[in-house]
């Protein structure tokens, strides 16, 4: 675990009402390998859905994964502010039971089965090195049907609004994070300004070509 890396993520989380989260309570695994917190991976990593594990005492969880740096992290920023298209929502699932996202769905009413509100999309940073933050919440007032989801567009996802809307439903458990290096240089400031003006970004756009 790299404390400096977690501090890097914490700067952003403080800005969206999630400061002070525990850093050692959840693990993120890809293809059976547990990531070390703050580890840097290469672009192309993480195409398959990860397994996020959390304490057994959390019997009903909501898991989300975001990239605050889309499409590129501002070189002059300390990380508190998101990129021109950030935060980008990579995954949102609720009603997770059994201690991890790999657990089998609970039999019976669909009200108590996990639901992907936003399907998983792996890291595809177009430029620079991006932070990927995975957060686990305990759902304290029943299953996912009580969540207020708001706007689920991936680009510019409103993390702070989601937290505010669900303050009586979700209790933060902790977070983990990792970096993915695109292998490409940063956008110029002019390119970044142009990207900030794009309104039509959607999941079909190949950000790797930018």
N, C-alpha and C positions, 0 to 999 in steps of 0.2 A: 504494500500500500504506500502510495506517495502522498504524504500530507500536503505538499505544495500543490499537487494536482487537485486534491479535494478542496483546498482553499480557493483554487481557481474556479471551481464549480460553485462554491459557496458564495462568491461575489455575485454571481448571477441569481442564485436562489434567494438571497437576501432581498433582491429587488422585486421578487414576485411573491413575497410573503412566506417564504419557506426557509428562512435562515435558521441556523442552529440544529439542523437535522442530524441524527446519529449517522455515523459513517461506517460502522462495523457490524450492522445488523442484517444486511442482505448480501447475497452473492449473485453474480451474473455469469452464466456458463454458455458457451457456444460449442456445439458438437462435442459435449462431454468435458470440455476444458474450462476450468474456472478462471476468469479473468482476475488478474491482480488489479486492485483499485488504482486508477491513474495510468494504467498500461497504455502504450501507444501501438496501434495496429495500422496495417497498410490498407489502402483503398481496395475494395473487393472482399474484405473481411465482413463476416456477419450477415451473409445473405439469408441464411436459415434463421428461423425464430429462436431466440435465446430461451434458456430456462432461468427464471428469476426465483430464488429461494429466499424465504423469510422466516422469522421465528414461529415456532409451533403455536404460541399463544395468540397469534393472529389467525383467527378462524375464518375470516372473510376479508379479502383484500382487493384493492384496486391498484393496478400497476400501470405506470406510464413511462414513456421514453421520449425525450426531446433532444433536439440539436439547437442550442441557442445561437449558433454561429453561422447559420445559413444566410447567404451562399458563401460568405467569407468573413472571417473575423477582422474587424477594424484593427489595423496595426497600432493605432494610437489609443485604443481602448484598453482599460484594465480588465474587461470582461463583464462588467456590470450590465452593459447594454447589449441587446441582441444584434445580430447582423441585419442587413437590409431586408431579408425575408424571414428572419427568425422571430421567435423560436419555431422550429419545424417539428410538427408532431409525428413521431415515428410509430407510436403504438399506444393504445389505450384499451385496457381490458379490466373488467370488474367482476365481482363474484368469484374470485379465485380462492379456492380452498385446498386443504391438504398440505400447506407449507410451501408450495411452489406452483409455478405456471405449468409444470409438467404433470401435475396430479390429474387423475381421471375425474371427469365431471361427476358431480353428485347426482345420484339417481333420484327420480321423482319429479316434482314440479320444476318447470323450466325457470321459475323465479329464482331458483337456487343453483342454477348452472352458470358457469362463467360465460361472459359475453364479450366478444371483441367489438367495441364501439368503433374503433379505428384499427384496421388490419395492420399487421406488422410490415414495415418496409425497412430494409437494411440500410446501413450508413453508405451514402454516396456523396461525400463532400467534393464539390467541384474544384475548389482551390483552398490552399492553406491546410492548417491542422484544426479540426473541429472537436469540440467537447460533446460527448454523448452522455446524457444524465438519465439514470433510471431511478424512479422514485416509487416507493411502496407506501400505500395508505391502508390503515385498518378501517373497514366499513363498520360503523357502530350502530347504525339505525336500520339494519336489514339489508336486503340484496340490492343489486344494481338498479332496480326500478325506481329507487328513491333518489338516485343521482340526478343532479341538474347538469346537463352536458353542455348547453350553450352551443356556440358555433364550433363545428368539428372540421372546418377547413384546416388542412395541415399547415399551410403557410400562415405566419403571423398568429399562431394559435395562442389564445388568451389564457395563459397559465394562471395569472393572478386572478382573473375572473372566475376560473374553474375552482380555484382554492376558496375564493370568497363565497361563491354560490353554495359550496358544499362544506362550509366550516362546521356545521352541526352533524354532518354525516361521515366525514373523513378525518381520521387522525393520522398525521404523518408518522411513519414508522422509521424510515431511514432512506438513505440513497447510496448509490454507487455511481461511478463514472469511469469513462475511458476516453482516449483520444483516437481519432482515425486521421492519418496523414494522407492527403490526396495525392501527394507526389508532384503537385503543381504549385507554381508561385502564386502569390496573392494577386488579386485584381488590382489594377491601378485605381487611383481615387476617382478618375473620370468614369471608368467602367463601373465602379461601385455605385456612383451616383446614378448612372443610367439604369442599373439593375433595381435601384430603389424605386424607380418610376414605373416599373413593369407591373401591370395590373392582372395580366392573364396567366400568371404562373400556375400550373396545376401539376398533378402527379404524372401526367403524360409527357411533360417536358423533360428532356434529357439534360440534366444540369451538368453532367460530366463533360458535355460539349461546349460549355461556356468558357 
